[in-house]
Amino acid sequence: MKEGALSYNYLEEFLDKIRAKGRFAFTLDEVKSQFNISDKAISQNLYRLKSKNKIVQIRKEFYTILPPEYAHQGIIPTNLFLDDMMLALNKEYYLGLISAAAIHGASHQQSMETFVITEKPALRNVKNKKLKINFYVKNCWNKEDILQVKTDAGYMNVSSPELTALDLLYYIGSLGMNRVITILEELFEVVKASELKKVAKNYPQKAAIQRLGYLSETILNNQKFSDILYESINLKKGANIPLMPGRNRKGKINTKWKIIHNVKIESDL
């Protein structure tokens, strides 16, 4: 039997073993370590598996298995391979922002996109007709604020509701104010005051605390959360900052929070 045909059969058995372990993803290095065949033969047979819609290449040297129940979608849910992918990339990460908010129940604004926070250097976003993963970079975060959420493939890291709320304001420039306000209205239902106090105390991006505190008080009508956030930072020093970064600095100034209200706000709820 030719090397190509032999290795193709072995590769299908390899996929069965991966699934038997509860996994949905594998790397090119894993394949190479399993089979003593040429790189050319491996490439040819991976291509055959892709053409038969048995596997999907997510990024260079990283693949997911496509079970029959997901054949119509042409891709498996991100939560079935995210942890494996970040492990293969040797990257600390957590699922955050809109994706984390949806897991915590703020699903009105649930997106087909996936939002992942990771460490430097930045990763290139994954984008094709069936999948979009947005990577955001952060210098550091407190691991106590990250939850281990069970999936059908194991576990994945997800930001707590409190960290999610602050991150939404840290990355507000690329998310959109009205979208974030709508998410916060739902997310605040599961945010705990004691946890918010702890997370805000150690959150390094002061501007995000300012913005969330201001919105809590003036738009979201949550004085309790506003007071907690105000107590966590010192606003005696520092210049006024725009509520929405990257826009003009014209607008009414809130002297308590040192916020320039430079954007019109409308909730989608």
N, C-alpha and C positions, 0 to 999 in steps of 0.2 A: 504493500500500500504506500502511496506517495506520502511524503512528509506533510504536505498541506492537508490532505484528507484526514490523516491520522491525528494531526494536531487539532483540527477542527472538532473532531469527536471528543478529544480530551478537553478542549476548551469548554464545550457544552457541559461536560461532567464537572469541570471546575466551577462553572456558574451554579450548578445544582448544589455543590458543596458550600458555596458562599451563601446561598439562600437557606440552606439547612442550618447554618449558624445564626440565622436571623438578620443577616446583612443584605443590603441591596447594592453595594458599591465595591469597587476594587480598583487597584492601580496597575499601571503597566509593569512596575517593578514586581508586583505580586505574581503576575503572569510569567514573567521571565524567570523568577525563582522556582516556579513549578515545572517548567518544561525546558528540556535540553534541546531546543530547536533554534533555528536562526531567527534573527530579528525580522528578517523579511517575511518568513513564514508566519510569525506572530502578527505582524502588521496586516498581512493578507487575510488572515482568519478573523482578526478583529473587524476588519472592513466587511467581511461576509456577514458577521453577526450584526453589525450595524445596518447593513442593507436589508437584512431579514427582520429588522425591528426587534431584535432580541436584546440589544444593548444600546445605550446612548452615551456619546462622549460629551461630558460636561465642560471639561477644560483639558488642557494638554496632559496626557498620561493618566487621566482620571475618568472612570466610566461608571455608569449605573446599569443595573439589570432592568429590563422592562417586562414585568410580568403581564400575562394576558389581561388582567383586570384594568391595567393602565394603558393598554394598547391604543385605545381610542384617543386618549389625551396625548400620547406620544412622549410622555415624561412622567416620572414618579414625583410625588410631593417632595419639596425641598427638605422637609424635616426627616425624611428617610435616608438622606445621604449627607446632610450638612456637617454633622460631627465627624464622619469618616473623611470628608473632603478637607476639613480644617486640620485634622490629625495628619493627613498626608502632606499638607502644606507646612506642617510644624508651626501652626499659628494659634496663639491664644485668641479667643473670640467669644462673642455672645450674640444671640438673636436679639435685636433691639427695635426701638422706634415703633413704626406702624405694625410690624410683624409681632413684636412682643405685646403691644397693646391689644391686638386681636386675640392672642392667647389668654390675656387677662380679662376678656369679655368686652372690650371696646372694639366691636367688630363692624360697626356701622360704616367705617371707612376702610374696611378690609381690602387689601390690594392684592393683585396678582403678582406684584413684585415682592421680593424678599429683601429685608434690610438687616445687614450684619455689621456689627462693630468689631474691628480687629486692630491689631497693633501695627506699627510701622515695620518695614516699608509698605506702602499702599499696594493693594491688589487691584488688578484690572477687573472691572465689572464683567459679569457674565451676562451676555445679552444675545438672544436669538428669538425665533418666532414663538417658541414654546416656554422660554425661561428667561427671567431677568433677576439677577442677584446684584444688589447695590452694596458695595463695601465702603464703610466709613472708618476713618482712622482716629484713634484716640491714644494718647501717650500712656495712660494708665487708668486703672479702675480698681475698686475695692471688690475682691472676690466674694466677700460676704453679701454683696448686693446682687449676686448672680444665682439664679435658681437652676437646679437640674430637673428638667422636665422630661418625663418618660415619653418615648415614641415607639412605634412598632419596630424600630430598628435599634433600640437602645435608649440613649438619653441625648439631650442637647442642652447647651447653656442658653438661658433666657434671662434678660434683665428683669429685676423685680418691678412691680408697678411704680414704686417710688423713683427708682433710677430711670425707668422709662419716661416718666413725666418730665424729669429734668433734662434728659437727653433730647426729648422732643423740642425743648426750647434752645438747647445748645446747637442743634442742627436745623433750626427753624428756617434758615435762609433757603434751604433746598427742598423743604417740605411744604411750605405754604401756611400762612397764618390761619385761615378759615378751616383748613383741614385739621390742623393741630387743635384748635379750639373745640371742634366737634369731638375729637378723640378724647381730650381732657375731660369733657363733660361726662363721658361714660367711664373713663379710667378712674376719676376721683371717687367713684362708688366703691372701689376696692383698695384705694390708697389708705394706709394706716398712718395716723398722726405720729405715733412713736417711731415708726420706720422712716417716715419722711424727715423727721428731726435728725435721725442718725445719718441718713444718706446725705442730706444737705450739709451737715457739719463737715463732712469729708469730701464734698464735691468740689473739684478744683476750679471749675469754670464759673466765676462769680456772676457774669452777665446772665447766664441761664437761670440762676437763682433769682436775680432781680426781675427778669421777665416773667418767670412763673409766679413769683410773689405778687407782682403787679396785676397780672391777669386773674389770679385767685381772688384778689380783693375787688377789682373793678369790673370784671367781666363774668367770672364764674361764681361770684357771691359766696366764696368760702373763706370767711374771715379767720377761721381756725388755722387752716393751712397757710394763709397769708401771714399770720402772726408768727408761726413757726419758722417760715422762711426769712422773715424780717430779722428775727432774733439770731439767725445763723450767720449773718454777714454784717460787716461794718460799712455803712454807706456814708459815713462822715466825710470821707475823702473820695476823690475820683470825679470824673466828668459825667455829664448826662450821656446816656447811650440810647440809640434808637430802638424802639420795640421790635421793628423788623430790620435786621441788618441788610446792608447792600442797597438801601433805598435812600431817598433824600432825608435830611434831618429836620424837616419842617413839620411842626405839629405841636400840640399842647404838651407842656412839660409837667409831669407829676413830680413835685419836689421831694416827696417822701421816698419814692423809689428811684428817683433820678432817671426817669424813663421819658423819652420823647415819643408820644403817641403818633407815629407817622404812617399808620396803615388803617384802612377801614376794615372792621371786623363783622363778619356775619357767620353764624353757626349754620351748619348743614342739617342739623336735627330739626 
